[in-house]
């Protein structure tokens, strides 16, 4: 059956890590293998003037960091692969958490010298909570780093994973000779002085063969044999079922910058990674092979093409096929919409597609109909769960710095907030606007994008708030709630959805409010409604 065949060809995964571990470089090299781009750009390299393919925003190129998830697709062997390259910076963690709702598996990148870092911990926690299958890639082996076994211990203990190495380095840093591929039983050697060229892989079924000494030297050969024996004793054998349930994590070593160990990772990945998986909606479990289409918006991005001021809503297709120009039900609005030019992403190019299948990501041109978490179906009222909005940690008043451009500012703020870059609160008392973000760097991004994409200038003013709490009253008409609203009126605001929010100035004030007004509940997370 065509639908099942197409769905089984698809692999949709996210790449996550702490900033600077090499996610974007790895994404580039994966695209290179898929023939999607000819020359890979490193995010920070001055030698290569070409920026990284997946960092399309100007600010990303200047800073050398990714601030938004990018979606890239390519074909490799007989598989269609969709990569979501996520930002590692903690200030943009919310974008990453939302992206994790749209992937079927994940590759975790770890820097050989720094080991497990803070942001990796948080992201892996989310993956473990959702039982997402993970593969670990230990990167930058051409630099001096920690001992391979120490790293494996660190990954196991700090991230709470049960691991199973499928490749192993021969030497490291200056002495890096290559990689032994446990999965395919072959050796991959570094060659030449520039260490950029990869010699052909040498099949090596028998690690005891005296040929090994000739290839890598006597000491290295005996060390490799000892290490591989140890691995066989200490770590469990690879079991695909355990990996798919999120109970076992394969580990690969390599250097994305030098293109080393990336092909091994990709070849193994397409063999073991799961095709699109079922997803739970509030109403029922939805499986990919159902004939009717359903999908949800996990990301909105304005101005991907600065020339056209367009907004794209990224939709992950959960079941069935999505067809161009066919009317679908927007569940929240209860109205049918048609899409004349749905986009698929092939590296740098956006292409208009006629048909997309479960597991794919399509970009739909949006004139303001979509919010994050919205569902599209062929008519069934489904709502997919699990895309929350967290209480921000930083709050600032936003002021208009150019009174002539107030319309542009209004439009810019509305669109950026729809993307989920930050959250907007409007004070009840005087209608002043406050922007709440997870990290301080987002303010710069907002200011930069308002000016460069909307022609509007803004300035900020500090607003001392500890946390935003969404307010839920047991009985909106009782005396207690009326008194709460009167006493706290200076600290009450509405979010974009019109929900009432209490902006508490300290943990103490939250505690006192809860004691004084027991019928008023305060929440730190708002599920997108």
C-alpha positions as CSV (number, residue, x, y, z in Angstrom):
1,X,0.0,0.0,0.0
2,X,1.4,3.4,-1.1
3,X,0.7,5.2,2.2
4,X,2.4,2.7,4.4
5,X,5.4,2.5,2.1
6,X,5.9,6.2,2.1
7,X,5.5,6.5,5.9
8,X,8.0,3.7,6.5
9,X,10.6,5.6,4.4
10,X,10.4,8.6,6.7
11,X,12.7,9.5,9.6
12,X,12.1,12.7,11.5
13,X,14.5,13.6,14.3
14,X,15.9,16.5,16.3
15,X,19.5,17.4,17.1
16,X,19.9,18.7,20.6
17,X,22.9,19.7,22.8
18,X,24.5,22.5,24.8
19,X,25.6,25.5,22.7
20,X,28.8,25.0,20.8
21,X,28.9,21.2,20.9
22,X,28.6,21.1,17.1
23,X,24.9,20.6,16.3
24,X,24.7,22.9,13.4
25,X,28.0,21.5,11.9
26,X,26.7,18.0,12.3
27,X,23.4,19.0,10.5
28,X,25.5,20.5,7.6
29,X,27.6,17.3,7.3
30,X,24.4,15.1,7.3
31,X,23.0,17.3,4.4
32,X,26.3,16.9,2.6
33,X,26.0,13.1,2.7
34,X,22.4,13.5,1.4
35,X,23.8,15.4,-1.5
36,X,21.6,18.4,-0.5
37,X,24.4,20.9,-0.4
38,X,27.8,21.0,-2.0
39,X,29.9,22.8,0.6
40,X,29.2,22.8,4.3
41,X,29.7,26.0,6.2
42,X,30.9,26.0,9.8
43,X,29.0,28.4,12.0
44,X,32.1,30.2,13.2
45,X,34.8,29.6,10.6
46,X,36.1,32.7,8.9
47,X,37.7,30.6,6.2
48,X,34.4,29.6,4.9
49,X,32.5,32.8,4.0
50,X,29.3,30.8,3.4
51,X,27.2,30.7,6.6
52,X,25.6,27.5,7.8
53,X,22.6,26.5,5.7
54,X,20.4,26.0,8.7
55,X,21.1,29.4,10.2
56,X,19.0,31.7,8.0
57,X,18.6,34.7,10.2
58,X,21.1,37.5,10.0
59,X,21.5,37.6,13.8
60,X,22.5,33.9,13.8
61,X,25.2,34.5,11.3
62,X,26.6,37.5,13.3
63,X,26.6,35.7,16.6
64,X,27.5,32.2,15.4
65,X,24.7,30.7,17.4
66,X,21.3,29.2,16.3
67,X,18.4,31.1,17.8
68,X,15.5,29.3,16.0
69,X,14.8,25.7,15.1
70,X,15.4,25.1,11.4
71,X,13.7,22.3,9.4
72,X,15.8,20.6,6.7
73,X,15.0,17.5,4.6
74,X,17.0,15.3,2.3
75,X,17.0,11.8,0.8
76,X,19.6,9.3,1.7
77,X,19.7,5.8,0.2
78,X,16.0,4.9,0.1
79,X,14.9,7.1,3.1
80,X,13.5,10.6,3.4
81,X,15.1,12.3,6.3
82,X,13.7,15.4,8.1
83,X,16.1,17.1,10.5
84,X,15.1,19.7,13.1
85,X,18.2,21.6,14.2
86,X,17.3,23.2,17.5
87,X,18.9,26.1,19.3
88,X,21.2,25.0,22.1
89,X,21.3,28.3,24.0
90,X,19.2,28.2,27.1
91,X,17.5,31.5,26.3
92,X,15.7,29.7,23.4
93,X,15.0,26.5,25.3
94,X,11.2,26.9,24.9
95,X,11.5,26.7,21.1
96,X,13.5,23.4,21.6
97,X,11.0,21.9,24.0
98,X,8.2,22.6,21.5
99,X,10.2,21.1,18.7
100,X,10.6,17.9,20.7
101,X,6.9,17.4,20.4
102,X,7.3,17.0,16.6
103,X,10.2,14.5,16.5
104,X,10.2,10.7,16.5
105,X,13.8,10.4,17.7
106,X,16.8,12.5,18.8
107,X,20.5,12.7,18.3
108,X,22.3,14.2,21.4
109,X,25.6,15.9,20.6
110,X,28.3,16.0,23.3
111,X,31.6,17.8,23.1
112,X,34.6,15.5,23.9
113,X,36.4,18.1,25.9
114,X,33.5,19.5,27.9
115,X,31.4,16.3,28.4
116,X,27.9,16.6,29.6
117,X,26.8,20.3,30.0
118,X,23.9,22.0,31.8
119,X,21.6,22.5,28.7
120,X,22.1,18.9,27.6
121,X,20.9,17.7,31.0
122,X,17.6,19.6,30.7
123,X,16.9,18.5,27.1
124,X,17.7,14.9,27.8
125,X,15.4,15.0,30.8
126,X,12.5,16.1,28.5
127,X,13.4,13.3,26.1
128,X,13.4,10.8,28.9
129,X,10.1,12.0,30.2
130,X,8.6,11.6,26.7
131,X,10.5,8.3,26.1
132,X,11.9,9.6,22.8
133,X,14.6,7.2,21.3
134,X,18.0,8.8,21.6
135,X,21.4,8.3,19.9
136,X,24.5,10.0,21.5
137,X,27.2,11.4,19.2
138,X,30.4,12.4,20.9
139,X,31.9,15.1,18.8
140,X,35.3,16.9,18.2
141,X,37.6,13.9,18.5
142,X,40.2,15.7,16.5
143,X,40.7,17.9,19.7
144,X,42.2,16.9,23.0
145,X,39.4,15.7,25.2
146,X,38.4,13.4,28.1
147,X,39.2,9.7,28.0
148,X,36.6,7.7,26.1
149,X,35.6,5.5,29.0
150,X,35.3,8.5,31.4
151,X,33.0,10.1,28.8
152,X,30.9,7.0,28.6
153,X,30.6,6.9,32.4
154,X,29.7,10.6,32.5
155,X,27.0,10.2,29.9
156,X,25.6,7.2,31.7
157,X,25.6,8.7,35.2
158,X,24.9,12.4,34.6
159,X,22.2,11.9,32.0
160,X,20.8,8.7,33.6
161,X,21.1,6.7,30.3
162,X,21.7,3.1,29.6
163,X,24.3,3.2,26.8
164,X,25.7,0.9,24.2
165,X,28.8,2.1,22.2
166,X,28.5,1.3,18.5
167,X,31.8,2.9,17.5
168,X,35.1,3.5,19.4
169,X,37.9,6.0,18.8
170,X,41.5,4.9,18.1
171,X,43.5,7.6,19.9
172,X,42.3,11.2,20.4
173,X,43.3,14.8,19.6
174,X,46.8,14.9,18.2
175,X,47.1,11.1,18.2
176,X,43.7,10.5,16.7
177,X,44.1,7.6,14.2
178,X,40.5,6.8,13.3
179,X,37.4,5.0,14.5
180,X,36.6,1.3,14.9
181,X,33.0,0.8,13.9
182,X,31.5,-1.9,16.2
183,X,28.2,-1.8,14.5
184,X,29.6,-2.7,11.0
185,X,32.8,-4.3,12.2
186,X,35.2,-2.1,10.1
187,X,37.9,0.5,10.6
188,X,37.8,4.1,9.4
189,X,41.3,5.8,9.3
190,X,42.3,9.4,9.3
191,X,45.0,10.0,6.6
192,X,47.3,12.6,5.3
193,X,48.8,15.5,7.3
194,X,45.8,17.8,6.9
195,X,43.6,15.0,8.4
196,X,40.8,16.2,6.3
197,X,40.8,13.2,3.9
198,X,39.1,10.0,4.9
199,X,40.7,6.8,3.6
200,X,38.4,4.1,2.4
201,X,36.9,2.2,5.2
202,X,38.6,-1.1,5.8
203,X,36.4,-4.1,6.7
204,X,37.8,-5.8,9.7
205,X,35.8,-8.8,10.9
206,X,38.7,-10.3,12.9
207,X,40.1,-7.7,15.3
208,X,42.8,-10.3,16.3
209,X,44.3,-10.2,12.8
210,X,48.0,-9.1,12.6
211,X,47.0,-6.7,9.8
212,X,45.7,-4.4,12.5
213,X,49.3,-3.6,13.7
214,X,50.3,-2.6,10.2
215,X,47.4,-0.2,9.9
216,X,47.5,1.6,13.3
217,X,50.7,0.6,15.1
218,X,51.5,-2.1,17.7
219,X,50.6,-0.1,20.9
220,X,47.4,1.3,19.4
221,X,46.4,-2.2,18.2
222,X,46.8,-3.8,21.6
223,X,45.0,-0.9,23.3
224,X,42.1,-1.1,20.9
225,X,41.7,-4.9,21.5
226,X,41.7,-4.4,25.3
227,X,39.2,-1.5,25.1
228,X,36.8,-3.5,22.8
229,X,37.0,-6.5,25.1
230,X,36.1,-4.2,28.0
231,X,33.2,-2.7,26.0
232,X,31.8,-6.2,25.2
233,X,31.9,-7.1,29.0
234,X,30.7,-3.9,30.5
235,X,28.0,-2.7,28.1
236,X,24.8,-4.5,26.9
237,X,24.5,-5.6,23.3
238,X,22.4,-3.4,21.1
239,X,18.7,-4.2,21.2
240,X,16.5,-2.2,18.8
241,X,13.3,-2.7,20.8
242,X,14.9,-1.2,23.9
243,X,16.2,1.7,21.9
244,X,12.8,2.5,20.4
245,X,11.2,2.4,23.9
246,X,13.8,4.9,25.1
247,X,15.5,2.4,27.4
248,X,18.8,2.0,25.6
249,X,21.0,4.6,23.9
250,X,23.6,3.8,21.2
251,X,26.8,5.9,21.3
252,X,28.9,7.0,18.3
253,X,32.2,8.9,18.3
254,X,33.4,11.3,15.5
255,X,34.4,14.8,14.4
256,X,31.6,16.5,12.5
257,X,33.9,19.3,11.4
258,X,36.3,16.8,9.7
259,X,33.4,14.7,8.5
260,X,34.6,11.8,10.5
261,X,32.2,9.2,11.9
262,X,29.2,11.0,10.5
263,X,28.5,8.5,7.7
264,X,28.6,5.7,10.3
265,X,26.2,7.5,12.4
266,X,23.8,8.1,9.5
267,X,24.0,4.6,8.1
268,X,23.2,3.1,11.5
269,X,20.5,5.8,12.2
270,X,18.5,5.0,9.1
271,X,18.6,1.3,10.0
272,X,17.5,1.5,13.6
273,X,15.6,4.8,14.0
274,X,11.8,4.5,14.2
275,X,9.5,5.6,11.3
276,X,6.8,8.1,12.4
277,X,5.2,7.0,15.7
278,X,1.6,7.3,16.9
279,X,0.7,10.5,18.9
280,X,-1.7,11.0,21.7
281,X,-4.5,13.5,21.2
282,X,-6.8,14.5,24.1
283,X,-9.5,12.5,22.4
284,X,-7.6,9.3,21.3
285,X,-4.4,7.8,20.1
286,X,-3.7,8.7,16.4
287,X,-1.6,6.3,14.3
288,X,0.4,7.5,11.2
289,X,-1.2,5.0,8.8
290,X,-4.8,6.2,9.2
291,X,-6.2,7.3,5.9
292,X,-7.5,10.7,7.2
293,X,-5.1,13.6,7.6
294,X,-4.2,15.2,11.0
295,X,-1.4,17.4,12.0
296,X,-0.4,20.2,14.5
297,X,1.5,23.5,14.5
298,X,4.6,23.3,16.6
299,X,6.3,26.4,15.4
300,X,5.5,29.7,13.7
301,X,8.2,31.8,12.0
302,X,7.7,35.2,10.6
303,X,9.8,36.7,7.8
304,X,11.7,33.7,6.7
305,X,12.2,35.6,3.5
306,X,12.7,39.3,4.4
307,X,11.7,40.3,0.8
308,X,8.2,38.9,1.2
309,X,7.3,39.5,4.9
310,X,5.8,36.0,5.0
311,X,4.8,34.0,8.0
312,X,5.1,30.2,8.0
313,X,3.4,27.8,10.3
314,X,5.3,24.6,10.6
315,X,2.9,21.6,10.8
316,X,4.0,18.1,11.7
317,X,1.8,15.6,9.9
318,X,0.7,13.0,12.4
319,X,-1.5,10.8,10.2
320,X,-2.5,10.3,6.6
321,X,-1.5,12.5,3.7
322,X,-1.7,16.3,3.3
323,X,-2.7,17.5,-0.1
324,X,-2.3,20.9,-1.7
325,X,-5.6,22.9,-2.3
326,X,-7.7,20.5,-0.3
327,X,-9.8,22.1,2.5
328,X,-8.9,21.1,6.1
329,X,-10.6,21.9,9.4
330,X,-8.8,24.4,11.7
331,X,-10.1,22.8,14.9
332,X,-9.8,25.9,17.2
333,X,-11.5,28.3,14.7
334,X,-13.9,25.6,13.5
335,X,-13.4,26.7,9.9
336,X,-12.1,25.1,6.8
337,X,-8.9,26.4,5.2
338,X,-7.2,25.6,1.9
339,X,-3.4,25.9,1.2
340,X,-2.3,26.8,-2.4
341,X,1.4,26.6,-1.8
342,X,2.5,24.3,1.1
343,X,6.3,24.3,1.4
344,X,8.6,21.4,2.0
345,X,12.2,22.2,3.0
346,X,15.1,20.7,1.1
347,X,18.3,22.3,2.6
348,X,18.3,25.9,1.4
349,X,15.4,25.6,-0.9
350,X,11.7,25.7,-0.1
351,X,9.7,23.7,-2.6
352,X,6.0,23.7,-3.1
353,X,4.6,20.2,-2.6
354,X,1.4,18.5,-3.8
355,X,1.4,15.7,-1.3
356,X,3.1,15.1,2.0
357,X,2.9,12.1,4.3
358,X,2.8,11.4,8.0
359,X,6.2,12.2,9.5
360,X,6.8,15.1,7.2
361,X,6.9,18.8,8.2
362,X,5.1,21.2,5.9
363,X,5.3,25.0,6.1
364,X,1.9,26.7,5.5
365,X,1.7,30.4,4.7
366,X,-0.2,32.0,7.5
367,X,-2.0,35.3,7.6
368,X,-2.5,35.2,11.3
369,X,-4.9,32.2,11.7
370,X,-2.5,29.9,13.5
371,X,-1.2,29.7,17.1
372,X,1.3,27.2,18.4
373,X,-0.5,24.0,19.3
374,X,-3.3,24.4,16.7
375,X,-4.6,21.2,15.0
376,X,-5.6,20.7,11.4
377,X,-7.7,17.6,10.4
378,X,-10.1,16.4,7.7
379,X,-13.0,17.1,10.0
380,X,-12.5,15.2,13.3
381,X,-12.1,17.5,16.3
382,X,-8.7,16.4,17.6
383,X,-6.4,18.3,20.0
384,X,-2.8,17.2,20.4
385,X,-1.4,17.7,23.9
386,X,1.9,18.7,25.3
387,X,2.9,22.1,24.1
388,X,2.9,24.2,27.2
389,X,4.0,27.8,27.7
390,X,6.3,28.2,30.8
391,X,6.3,31.1,33.2
392,X,9.0,33.6,31.9
393,X,11.9,34.5,34.1
394,X,12.7,38.0,32.8
395,X,10.2,40.9,32.4
396,X,10.5,44.3,30.8
397,X,8.2,47.1,29.7
398,X,8.4,47.6,26.0
399,X,8.2,51.2,24.8
400,X,7.9,52.6,21.3
401,X,11.1,54.5,20.4
402,X,9.6,56.0,17.2
403,X,6.1,57.4,17.5
404,X,5.7,57.5,13.7
405,X,6.0,53.7,13.6
406,X,3.5,52.6,16.2
407,X,1.5,50.5,13.7
408,X,4.6,48.6,12.6
409,X,5.6,48.0,16.2
410,X,2.1,46.7,17.1
411,X,2.2,44.3,14.1
412,X,5.8,43.2,14.8
413,X,5.1,42.4,18.4
414,X,1.9,40.5,17.6
415,X,3.6,38.4,15.0
416,X,6.8,37.7,17.1
417,X,4.7,36.7,20.1
418,X,2.6,34.3,17.9
419,X,5.9,32.6,17.1
420,X,6.4,31.9,20.8
421,X,9.6,34.0,20.9
422,X,8.4,35.5,24.1
423,X,5.2,36.2,25.9
424,X,3.2,39.4,25.9
425,X,1.3,40.7,29.0
426,X,-0.9,43.8,29.0
427,X,-1.3,45.5,32.4
428,X,-5.0,45.9,33.4
429,X,-4.3,49.2,35.1
430,X,-2.8,51.3,32.2
431,X,-2.6,48.9,29.2
432,X,1.2,49.1,29.2
433,X,2.8,46.1,27.5
434,X,5.3,43.9,29.2
435,X,7.4,41.2,27.5
436,X,8.3,38.1,29.4
437,X,11.1,35.8,28.2
438,X,12.9,32.7,29.4
439,X,16.3,34.3,28.8
440,X,17.8,37.8,28.4
441,X,19.2,37.3,25.0
442,X,15.7,37.1,23.5
443,X,15.2,40.9,24.2
444,X,18.1,41.6,21.8
445,X,16.7,39.2,19.2
446,X,13.2,40.9,19.5
447,X,14.7,44.4,19.2
448,X,16.9,43.4,16.2
449,X,14.0,41.7,14.4
450,X,11.6,44.5,15.0
451,X,14.0,47.0,13.5
452,X,15.2,44.9,10.6
453,X,12.0,43.1,9.7
454,X,9.3,45.6,10.6
455,X,11.1,48.9,10.5
456,X,10.1,49.6,14.2
457,X,12.3,50.7,17.1
458,X,11.6,49.8,20.7
459,X,13.3,50.4,24.0
460,X,13.0,48.5,27.3
461,X,12.4,49.4,30.9
462,X,13.0,47.0,33.8
463,X,9.9,45.7,35.5
464,X,10.6,43.9,38.8
465,X,8.6,40.7,38.6
466,X,9.5,37.3,40.0
467,X,7.1,35.1,38.1
468,X,3.9,35.2,36.0
469,X,1.1,33.1,37.5
470,X,-1.9,32.2,35.5
471,X,-5.0,32.8,37.6
472,X,-7.9,30.3,37.9
473,X,-10.8,31.2,40.2
474,X,-13.0,28.4,41.7
475,X,-16.0,30.8,41.4
476,X,-15.3,34.0,39.3
477,X,-18.3,35.7,41.0
478,X,-17.5,35.3,44.6
479,X,-16.4,38.0,47.0
480,X,-12.9,36.6,47.6
481,X,-12.0,36.8,43.9
482,X,-13.4,40.3,43.6
483,X,-11.2,41.3,46.6
484,X,-8.1,39.6,45.1
485,X,-8.7,41.6,41.9
486,X,-9.1,44.9,43.8
487,X,-6.1,44.4,46.1
488,X,-3.7,43.1,43.4
489,X,-4.9,45.3,40.5
490,X,-1.5,46.9,40.0
491,X,-0.1,43.4,39.3
492,X,-2.8,42.0,37.1
493,X,-2.4,41.6,33.4
494,X,-3.8,39.6,30.5
495,X,-1.8,37.3,28.2
496,X,-2.3,37.1,24.5
497,X,-5.1,34.6,24.9
498,X,-6.9,37.0,27.3
499,X,-6.2,34.8,30.3
500,X,-5.8,36.6,33.6
501,X,-2.2,36.6,34.9
502,X,-0.9,37.7,38.3
503,X,2.7,39.2,38.0
504,X,4.1,38.4,41.5
505,X,7.1,40.5,42.6
506,X,8.5,37.8,45.0
507,X,8.1,34.1,46.1
508,X,6.8,35.6,49.4
509,X,4.0,37.4,47.6
510,X,2.9,34.2,45.8
511,X,2.9,32.4,49.2
512,X,0.9,35.1,50.9
513,X,-1.6,35.4,48.0
514,X,-2.2,31.6,48.2
515,X,-2.8,31.7,51.9
516,X,-5.1,34.8,51.8
517,X,-7.2,33.8,48.8
518,X,-7.5,30.0,48.9
519,X,-10.2,29.8,46.2
520,X,-7.8,31.5,43.7
521,X,-5.4,29.1,42.1
522,X,-2.1,30.2,40.6
523,X,-0.4,28.1,37.8
524,X,3.1,28.4,36.5
525,X,2.4,26.8,33.1
526,X,-0.3,27.7,30.7
527,X,-1.2,24.9,28.3
528,X,-1.8,26.6,24.9
529,X,-5.5,26.7,24.6
